[in-house]
Amino acid sequence: MPKGNGKIIAQNKKARHDFFIEETYEAGLVLRGTEIKSIRAGRINLKDSHARIDHRGEMQLVNMHIAPYEQGNRFNHDPTRSRKLLMHRKEIDKLVGLIQQKGYSLVPLKVYIKNGVAKVLIGVGKGKKKYDKREDLKRKQMKRDADRAVKESMQ
């Protein structure tokens, strides 16, 4: 099964607006207690989250918000705690080399369930400048206008 396939739970649409995504990697999520139940219920937010590689060489997903499970009582978790990501050592070493270059970041693109397991699609992106964002918006608007014109001419 290719990367990114499965039941999509959450997407970070702002990531593709703010970054040029060059490569994507699939990573497993280490979760505690009732977190998977909240994820399956769709109570997750990727906005403002990012991944980093700590001094031990482990990947962490920082600032991802998973709402506490309503039936979880005292077994609930901290909503924005750092969560460990599971990847092969060779992939992590390759990412260390990429993010040491100027302007590259690790951005979570989407969270999905694949074969009963929560996965995160991580993108290696270079930040866009303001003029790049405007250019993308213009291109998208022109495509929308062209599609609309073709649709109207067929009627």
N, C-alpha and C positions, 0 to 999 in steps of 0.2 A: 504494500500500500504506500503510495507516495506521501511525502511530508505534507502535513496540513489537512489530511483527509480525516473525517470523523464528524461527530456531532458537535458543531460549533456552539460554544457557550457564550463567549465574549470576544469582541474584536476591538482593536485599538485603531480606529480610523484616522485619528490625528497623527499617528506615527508616519504614515505614508505622505501626509501633508508636510510634516516637519523634517523628514529625512529622505535621502536617496537610499533605498534599501538595495544592497548589492548581493548579499547572500542570506539564506535562511537556514536555520538549524532547528531540529526538533529536540526538545528536552522534557524529561519527566519531572514531575513536581513531587516534593516530599511534603506531605500534608499531615496534620494532626487531628485526631478526634473527629469532630463534626464538620470539618472544612469541606470534605468531599460532598457531604449532603447539601451544603450551601451552594457549592459550585454546580451540582446537578440541578438545583432549583434556579440557577441563573443569577444568583445574588453576588456577582463579582464585578469589579471595575478595574480596568487596566490603565485608565487615564493617569498620567504623571508617574507611572511605574517605569523602572529600568532594571537591567541586569548588570551585575558587576562580578569580577573575579577577585576573591579576597587573597590575603597573604599566604594562605594554605593551598591555593590553587583550586579552590572550590567555587562554583558559580552560585550566586545568590540572586534572587528576585526581590527587589526592594520596592516598597511602597505600593504593592498590589493590594487592593482592598477586597477582602472576602467578608461579607456581612456575617455576624454571629447567627448560628442556627437557632430558630425560635424554640424548638423543643429540646435544646441542648442543655439547659440550666447551668450547673456549675462546670460542665465539661466544655464550655465554649472557649474560644481562642481569642487572642488579640487580633483585631481585624487587619492591621497593616504591618504585622511582623515580617521580618525577612524570611523567605522560604528558600531552601536549598534546591537547586536544579541538578538533575542527573544527566550527565553526558559522558561520553567516552573521553579518556585522558588525551588522546591524540586531537580530538576536536577542541577541547579546552585549550590545549597548547597552541593550536592554530589561531584560536580567537585571541589569545594573549598577544600574539604577534600582530594581529590586525588592529586591535584597539590601542596599541601603543603608537600607531601612526596618528598623525594629527587629525582631529575632527571625527574620528570614528567612535560610535557608541553601540551598545547592545540594547535593543529595544524589543519588548514583547509585542508581537503582532496580534496573536489570538490564542485563546485557551479553548481546548476541545477535548472531548472524551473519545478515546480510540481503544477498542477492545476492552472497555470497562475501566480504563486508566486515564487519569487527567494528564494532558500533555500541553506544553506551551511551545508556540512557534516563535523563535527568537530571530530577529533580523539584525544584520550588521549594517548600520547605516551611517552615512555622512550627513551632517546637518545642512539643511538648505538655507540659503540667504533669502532675504525678503523678496528680492526681485525674481528668484527662482519660483517662489510660491505664487507670485502674481502671474508669471508666465504659465504655470500649470493651470491656474484658474482660467486664464484667457483661452488656452488650448481646449480645456474641457467645455467652455461655453461655446466655442466655435463648432466643436463636434456635435454638441447638443442642438445647435441651430441648424447644422447641415442635416442631421437625422430628422429633425422636425420638417424641414423643407422637402426631403425625399418622401416622407410619410404623407405630407399634404399633396404632393404632386401625384401620388398613386391613387388618391381618392377620387 
